[in-house]
């Protein structure tokens, strides 16, 4: 069975870019700068209802229309967030590096040290991947996020890209 879903979604912040509280703080600063606010989970910029906002481990806006003003506002917000998050990302990488050094100094048990260092390394690499994704076009970044999450949940993903982005999610049951 196949179905087609058209979504007007804008990926403002990619997963794992920053710790959630830092991501939300940077996003709120961006909202303030462009005269935006969140009312009942709806994003409003300059008194224009943009769409429903979802803030979790990533920030996504599902737009209510395909008007050019809505698209322009969301693109402006995404670009502003990307610029501002770059500084926060670099600070976060420095914190992780310091954490790794501190862990190496304080832990004497090799097995425990290895596990902690691996966890920090995974966090650093996940954040680096998210940073690279944040710099990409919204459609490409959103597509990559969807594929990654689907694969984590056990789906096979087939990418059919003619003129639009099309993905097929297949779950094999044996």
C-alpha positions as CSV (number, residue, x, y, z in Angstrom):
1,X,0.0,0.0,0.0
2,X,1.3,3.4,-0.9
3,X,0.3,6.8,0.1
4,X,1.6,10.3,-0.7
5,X,1.8,13.0,1.9
6,X,2.6,16.5,1.1
7,X,3.9,18.5,4.0
8,X,5.0,22.1,4.3
9,X,7.6,21.6,7.0
10,X,10.6,23.7,7.7
11,X,13.4,22.2,9.8
12,X,14.7,25.1,11.9
13,X,17.1,23.1,14.1
14,X,18.5,19.7,13.5
15,X,18.6,17.0,16.1
16,X,21.8,16.8,18.2
17,X,23.1,20.2,17.1
18,X,23.1,21.5,20.7
19,X,21.8,20.5,24.0
20,X,18.0,21.1,24.1
21,X,18.1,24.0,26.6
22,X,20.8,25.8,24.6
23,X,19.0,25.2,21.3
24,X,15.8,26.7,22.8
25,X,17.7,29.7,24.2
26,X,19.3,30.4,20.8
27,X,15.9,29.9,19.1
28,X,14.2,32.3,21.5
29,X,16.8,35.0,20.8
30,X,16.2,34.6,17.1
31,X,12.4,34.9,17.6
32,X,12.9,38.1,19.6
33,X,15.1,39.5,16.9
34,X,12.5,39.0,14.1
35,X,9.6,40.1,16.3
36,X,8.2,36.6,16.6
37,X,6.5,34.7,19.4
38,X,4.8,31.4,20.2
39,X,1.1,31.3,21.1
40,X,-0.5,28.0,21.8
41,X,2.2,26.1,19.9
42,X,1.7,28.4,16.9
43,X,4.5,30.5,15.5
44,X,3.6,34.1,14.9
45,X,6.0,36.5,13.2
46,X,5.1,40.2,12.7
47,X,1.5,39.4,13.5
48,X,1.4,36.7,10.7
49,X,0.5,33.2,11.8
50,X,3.3,31.1,10.3
51,X,2.3,27.6,11.5
52,X,2.5,25.0,14.2
53,X,5.8,24.8,15.9
54,X,7.2,21.6,17.4
55,X,10.1,21.9,19.8
56,X,11.7,18.7,21.0
57,X,15.1,17.3,20.2
58,X,14.8,19.4,17.0
59,X,12.7,22.4,16.0
60,X,10.2,22.0,13.1
61,X,7.6,24.4,11.8
62,X,4.6,23.0,10.0
63,X,3.3,25.9,7.9
64,X,-0.3,26.6,7.4
65,X,0.0,27.8,3.9
66,X,2.4,28.0,1.0
67,X,2.3,31.8,0.7
68,X,5.5,33.4,-0.2
69,X,5.5,35.6,3.0
70,X,5.2,32.5,5.2
71,X,8.1,30.8,3.3
72,X,10.2,33.9,3.5
73,X,9.7,34.3,7.2
74,X,10.5,30.7,7.9
75,X,13.6,30.8,5.7
76,X,14.8,34.0,7.5
77,X,14.3,32.3,10.8
78,X,16.2,29.2,9.7
79,X,19.1,31.3,8.4
80,X,19.2,33.4,11.5
81,X,19.1,30.4,13.7
82,X,21.9,28.7,11.7
83,X,24.1,31.8,12.0
84,X,23.5,32.2,15.8
85,X,23.8,28.5,16.5
86,X,27.3,28.4,15.0
87,X,28.7,30.2,18.0
88,X,26.8,28.1,20.4
89,X,27.9,24.9,18.5
90,X,31.6,25.9,18.7
91,X,31.2,26.6,22.5
92,X,29.5,23.2,22.9
93,X,32.3,21.5,21.1
94,X,34.8,23.2,23.4
95,X,32.8,22.0,26.4
96,X,32.8,18.4,25.1
97,X,36.5,18.6,24.5
98,X,37.1,19.9,28.1
99,X,34.8,17.2,29.4
100,X,36.8,14.5,27.6
101,X,40.1,15.8,28.9
102,X,38.7,16.0,32.5
103,X,37.4,12.5,32.2
104,X,40.8,11.2,31.0
105,X,42.4,12.9,34.0
106,X,40.0,11.6,36.6
107,X,39.1,8.1,35.6
108,X,41.7,5.4,36.3
109,X,39.6,2.3,35.4
110,X,40.3,1.7,31.7
111,X,37.0,0.0,30.9
112,X,35.0,2.8,32.6
113,X,37.2,5.4,30.9
114,X,36.7,3.8,27.5
115,X,32.9,3.8,27.9
116,X,32.8,7.4,28.9
117,X,35.2,8.6,26.2
118,X,33.2,6.6,23.6
119,X,30.0,8.3,24.8
120,X,31.6,11.8,24.6
121,X,33.0,10.9,21.1
122,X,29.6,9.8,19.9
123,X,28.0,13.1,21.2
124,X,30.7,15.1,19.4
125,X,30.3,13.3,16.1
126,X,26.5,13.4,16.3
127,X,26.7,17.2,16.9
128,X,29.2,17.6,14.0
129,X,26.8,15.7,11.7
130,X,23.9,17.9,12.9
131,X,26.0,21.0,12.3
132,X,26.8,20.0,8.8
133,X,23.1,19.2,8.2
134,X,22.0,22.5,9.6
135,X,24.1,24.3,7.0
136,X,22.3,22.5,4.1
137,X,19.1,23.5,2.4
138,X,15.9,22.9,4.4
139,X,14.5,20.2,2.1
140,X,17.8,18.2,2.1
141,X,18.2,18.5,5.9
142,X,14.6,17.4,6.5
143,X,15.0,14.5,4.1
144,X,18.2,13.4,5.9
145,X,16.5,13.6,9.3
146,X,13.5,11.6,8.1
147,X,15.8,8.9,6.6
148,X,17.9,8.7,9.7
149,X,14.9,8.3,12.1
150,X,13.2,5.8,9.8
151,X,16.4,3.6,9.6
152,X,16.7,3.8,13.4
153,X,13.2,2.4,13.7
154,X,14.0,-0.5,11.3
155,X,12.7,0.8,8.0
156,X,14.4,0.4,4.7
157,X,14.3,3.7,2.8
158,X,14.1,3.9,-0.9
159,X,14.9,7.4,-2.3
160,X,13.1,8.2,-5.5
161,X,14.0,11.7,-6.5
162,X,12.6,12.9,-9.8
163,X,11.6,16.5,-9.5
164,X,10.3,16.3,-6.0
165,X,11.7,14.5,-3.0
166,X,10.0,11.1,-2.6
167,X,10.8,8.5,0.0
168,X,9.4,5.0,0.5
169,X,9.5,3.5,3.9
170,X,9.5,-0.3,4.0
171,X,9.4,-2.4,7.1
172,X,10.3,-6.0,6.6
173,X,8.7,-8.6,8.9
174,X,10.1,-12.1,8.9
